[in-house]
Amino acid sequence: MSKKHIGKQSVALPNPPSIAGHACVVGKKEGEGPLRDSFDLINEDSFFGEKTWEKAESAMQKMTLSMALDKASLPPSSVEYVFAGDLLNQCIGSSFGLRDMDIPFWGLYGACSTMGESLSLSAMAIDGGFADTAAAITSSHFCSAERQFRYPLEYGGQRPPTAQWTVTGSGAIVLTADGDGPYITHLTCGKIVDQGIKDANNMGAAMAPAAYSTLSAHFEDLAIEPSHYDLIVTGDLGAVGAEILVDFFRNDGIDIAPNYDDCGLMIFSRDQQDVHAGGSGCGCSASVLTGHLLNGMRAGRWKKILFAATGALLSPVSTQQGESIPSICYAVSISNTR
């Protein structure tokens, strides 16, 4: 019987992996937002020197992982596994971006929750003794996502107020068995939740029930209150989804608002940038985590963070066929101490 499994959905890591290096790369619009000083690189060129937006996304991933490895003072050859994914069909942003890195590769699809999924699996691989060094990485690109999921940019379609702006960005984390932290201490794997939302321009409403499900399970499994964390941050629920999540917990008599925020609300200034309900995309929570949040932990601003990345598991085909939007959330506890 597993001695690491807690409750119904959570895991305690008795040998918490250390975050040895982390980096993030973003585009011009993200660099104009309130977190501009936390990004390692802001590229003014949406093509990142490539000929297509898809190739640009691959370039972002390779660039971001290389920077994270440099910060960890590790060569690519030291990484035993890389866990990666993105929003493009067959995850070509990751496979094409990392194909020359010569690292054993696990391809993932968790939509916008991919940073939480890849970080969870990397941490379990190290805690389980299957690796000493592993990397988690993901990305998204506004233009490649619009081309795949919505309309060609030239179409100029009207965006409803509930729509979110896909972040052009990438985040990477290198985990090691030993190190000075921050550490990954607990994980909660979410269940697929589908409340029948069909509007692909309102993914915050679709993902909020999944975030509520996973966070509720995390608190119950670990027998803790939300106040256990200095900050609970969800991955791009945006203005609509974040409000729904807070209301869900208030109906349970729990107020998470005092120490809660959302990456989709943090990365852009909704008053000054035309992003409607906020940011979204794999690169949203990934770049906020690997920049603003982990930098803040290293500076002592927060000692314990619960990072809960959310994802809408839809595809262009499912949307066109009128299917609802199943969603997922992965919660990762990050602490400055073991």
Residue pairs with C-beta under 8 A, 6 or more apart in sequence:
4 11
4 12
4 13
4 14
4 127
5 11
6 12
6 186
6 221
6 222
7 217
7 220
7 221
7 222
8 217
8 220
8 221
9 188
9 189
9 190
9 191
9 214
9 217
9 218
9 221
10 186
10 187
10 188
10 189
10 217
10 218
10 221
10 222
11 124
11 186
11 187
11 188
11 189
12 185
12 186
12 222
13 123
13 124
13 127
13 184
13 185
13 186
13 187
14 127
15 126
15 127
15 177
16 123
16 127
16 183
16 184
16 185
16 335
16 338
17 122
17 123
17 126
17 127
17 134
17 175
17 176
17 177
17 179
17 183
17 184
18 175
18 176
18 177
18 178
18 179
18 180
18 181
18 182
18 183
19 173
19 174
19 175
19 179
19 181
19 182
19 183
19 184
19 294
19 334
20 71
20 72
20 74
20 133
20 174
20 175
20 176
20 179
21 68
21 69
21 70
21 71
21 72
21 73
21 74
21 172
21 173
21 174
22 68
22 71
22 171
22 172
22 173
22 174
22 289
22 290
22 294
23 40
23 64
23 65
23 67
23 68
23 70
23 71
23 171
23 172
23 290
24 38
24 39
24 40
24 41
24 64
24 169
24 170
24 171
24 172
24 286
24 287
24 290
24 291
25 39
25 40
25 41
25 42
25 43
25 60
25 63
25 64
25 67
25 169
25 170
25 287
26 39
26 41
26 42
26 43
26 167
26 168
26 169
26 170
26 283
26 287
27 42
27 43
27 46
27 141
27 142
27 167
27 168
27 169
28 42
28 43
28 44
28 46
28 168
29 142
29 165
29 168
29 268
29 273
30 36
30 39
30 42
30 167
30 168
30 169
30 267
30 268
30 279
30 287
31 39
31 42
31 44
32 273
33 267
33 268
33 269
33 273
34 266
34 267
34 268
34 269
35 266
35 267
35 288
35 291
35 292
36 42
38 291
38 292
38 295
39 169
39 287
39 291
40 64
40 67
40 291
41 63
41 67
46 53
46 56
46 141
46 142
46 143
46 168
47 53
47 55
47 56
48 55
48 56
48 59
48 60
48 63
49 56
49 59
50 56
50 58
50 59
53 141
53 143
53 144
53 147
54 88
54 92
54 93
54 96
54 141
54 144
55 96
56 141
56 143
56 144
57 86
57 88
57 93
57 97
57 139
57 140
57 141
57 144
57 170
58 92
58 93
58 94
58 96
58 97
59 97
60 93
60 97
60 139
60 141
60 168
60 169
60 170
60 283
61 84
61 86
61 93
61 94
61 97
61 98
61 137
61 138
61 139
61 170
61 172
62 97
62 98
62 100
62 101
63 170
64 137
64 139
64 170
64 171
64 172
65 76
65 82
65 98
65 101
65 135
65 137
65 172
66 76
67 172
68 135
68 137
68 172
68 173
68 174
68 290
69 75
69 76
69 79
69 135
69 174
71 174
72 174
72 176
74 133
74 174
74 176
76 101
76 102
76 103
77 102
78 133
79 103
79 133
79 134
79 135
79 174
80 103
80 104
80 125
80 130
80 131
80 132
80 133
80 134
81 103
81 104
81 105
81 106
81 122
81 125
81 130
81 131
81 134
81 135
82 98
82 101
82 103
82 104
82 105
82 106
82 134
82 135
82 136
82 137
83 106
83 108
83 117
83 118
83 119
83 121
83 122
83 125
83 134
83 135
83 136
83 137
84 91
84 94
84 97
84 98
84 105
84 106
84 107
84 108
84 114
84 118
84 135
84 136
84 137
84 138
85 91
85 94
85 107
85 108
85 109
85 110
85 114
85 117
85 118
85 138
85 282
86 92
86 93
86 94
86 114
86 138
86 139
86 140
86 282
87 93
87 111
87 112
87 140
87 144
87 145
87 148
87 149
87 166
87 281
87 282
88 144
88 148
89 148
91 107
91 108
91 109
93 139
93 140
93 141
93 144
94 105
94 107
94 137
94 138
94 139
95 105
95 107
97 139
98 105
98 137
103 135
106 121
108 114
108 117
108 118
108 121
109 313
110 116
110 117
110 118
110 309
110 311
110 313
110 328
110 330
111 282
111 311
111 312
111 313
111 314
111 328
112 140
112 203
112 207
112 235
112 236
112 280
112 281
112 282
112 284
112 285
112 309
112 310
112 311
112 312
113 190
113 235
113 285
113 309
113 310
113 311
113 328
113 329
113 330
114 138
114 282
114 286
114 309
114 311
115 136
115 138
115 171
115 235
115 282
115 285
115 286
115 289
115 307
115 309
116 235
116 285
116 307
116 308
116 309
116 329
116 330
116 331
116 332
117 309
117 311
117 330
118 136
118 137
118 138
119 136
119 173
119 175
119 184
119 307
119 330
119 332
120 187
120 189
120 330
120 332
121 136
122 134
122 135
122 136
122 173
122 175
123 134
123 175
123 184
123 187
123 332
124 187
125 131
125 134
126 132
126 133
126 134
126 175
126 176
126 177
131 177
132 176
132 177
132 178
133 174
133 175
133 176
133 177
134 174
134 175
135 172
135 173
135 174
135 175
136 172
136 173
136 175
137 170
137 171
137 172
137 173
137 286
138 170
138 171
138 282
138 283
138 286
139 169
139 170
139 171
139 282
139 283
139 286
140 166
140 167
140 168
140 169
140 170
140 280
140 281
140 282
140 283
140 284
141 166
141 168
141 281
141 283
142 165
142 166
142 167
142 168
142 281
143 153
143 168
145 166
145 281
146 152
146 153
146 166
147 153
148 316
149 200
149 316
149 319
150 157
150 200
151 157
159 201
159 276
160 201
160 202
160 276
161 276
161 277
162 199
162 201
162 202
162 204
162 205
162 238
162 240
162 276
162 277
163 201
163 202
163 276
163 277
164 203
164 204
164 236
164 238
164 264
164 275
164 276
164 277
164 278
164 279
164 280
165 268
165 273
165 274
165 275
165 276
165 278
165 279
165 280
166 279
166 280
166 281
166 283
166 284
167 236
167 267
167 279
167 280
167 281
167 283
167 284
167 287
168 281
168 283
169 281
169 283
169 284
169 286
169 287
170 283
170 286
170 287
171 283
171 285
171 286
171 287
171 288
171 289
171 290
171 291
172 286
172 290
173 289
173 290
173 294
175 184
181 335
181 336
181 337
181 338
182 294
182 297
182 298
182 334
182 335
182 336
183 334
183 335
183 336
183 337
183 338
184 332
184 333
184 334
185 333
185 334
185 335
185 338
186 218
186 222
186 332
186 333
187 330
187 331
187 332
187 333
188 214
188 215
188 217
188 218
188 221
188 330
188 331
189 214
189 330
190 210
190 213
190 214
190 217
190 328
190 329
190 330
190 331
191 210
191 213
191 214
191 217
191 328
192 210
192 313
192 326
192 327
192 328
193 209
193 210
193 213
193 326
193 327
193 328
194 324
194 325
194 326
194 327
195 206
195 209
195 324
196 324
197 205
197 206
197 324
197 325
198 319
198 322
198 323
198 324
198 325
199 205
199 206
200 312
200 314
200 319
200 325
202 240
203 238
203 241
203 280
203 312
203 314
203 325
203 327
204 236
204 237
204 238
204 239
204 240
204 241
204 242
204 244
204 264
204 277
204 278
205 240
205 241
205 244
206 241
206 312
206 324
206 325
206 327
207 236
207 237
207 241
207 310
207 311
207 312
207 327
207 329
208 237
208 240
208 241
208 242
208 244
208 245
208 248
208 310
209 244
209 248
209 327
210 310
210 311
210 327
210 328
210 329
211 234
211 237
211 241
211 245
211 308
211 310
211 329
212 245
212 248
212 249
213 329
214 308
214 329
214 330
214 331
215 226
215 232
215 245
215 249
215 256
215 306
215 308
215 329
215 331
216 252
218 306
218 308
218 331
219 225
219 226
222 228
225 254
226 232
226 249
226 254
226 255
226 256
226 259
226 260
227 258
227 259
228 304
229 259
229 304
229 305
229 306
229 333
230 259
230 302
230 303
230 304
230 305
231 259
231 260
231 261
231 293
231 302
231 304
231 305
231 306
232 256
232 259
232 260
232 261
232 305
232 306
232 308
233 260
233 261
233 262
233 263
233 266
233 285
233 288
233 289
233 293
233 305
233 306
233 307
233 308
234 241
234 242
234 245
234 260
234 261
234 262
234 263
234 285
234 308
234 309
234 310
234 329
235 262
235 263
235 264
235 284
235 285
235 307
235 308
235 309
235 310
235 311
235 329
236 262
236 263
236 264
236 278
236 279
236 280
236 281
236 284
236 285
236 310
237 244
237 245
237 262
237 264
237 310
238 262
238 264
238 265
238 277
238 278
238 279
238 280
239 264
239 265
239 270
239 277
239 278
240 277
241 262
241 264
241 310
242 260
242 262
242 264
242 265
245 256
245 260
246 255
246 256
246 257
246 260
249 255
249 256
262 278
263 279
263 284
263 285
263 288
263 289
264 277
264 278
264 279
264 280
264 284
264 285
265 278
265 279
266 288
266 292
267 278
267 279
267 284
267 287
267 288
268 275
268 278
268 279
270 276
270 277
270 278
285 307
285 309
285 310
289 307
293 302
293 305
293 307
294 334
296 302
297 303
297 305
297 334
297 336
300 336
303 335
303 336
303 337
304 333
304 334
304 335
304 336
305 333
305 334
305 335
306 331
306 332
306 333
306 334
307 331
307 332
307 333
307 334
308 329
308 330
308 331
308 332
309 329
309 330
309 332
310 327
310 328
310 329
311 327
311 328
311 329
312 325
312 326
312 327
313 325
313 326
313 327
313 328
314 323
314 325
314 326
318 325
